[in-house]
Amino acid sequence: EYFFLKIKAASPESRDEPYLLAASRLGLAPADCLVFEDAPAGIASALQAGCQVVQMGGTRRYDDRLKGWLRDWRGIEIEVAPDGLHLHLPAPLPAEAG
């Protein structure tokens, strides 16, 4: 399943709220959600919520806890399999990209 949600957190202290709400609506634990995020604040919020995060773009890796770091959406493949969706990511960027 997938879910797209665009809301603002009620306050800076609850910046993980959008990710927690999305996981809840999907009936999943945040740790079972994979978030693709390009903004440093969004990455921090998704990690704070306990989600797995892939950073999109940027010139440096924003957090060591990221599951991956990709330059853009090219090379991402989604395969429909009997046991669900399989996501194939291209090789991640090194720690510093120019």
Disulfide bonds with the S-S distance in Angstrom:
none
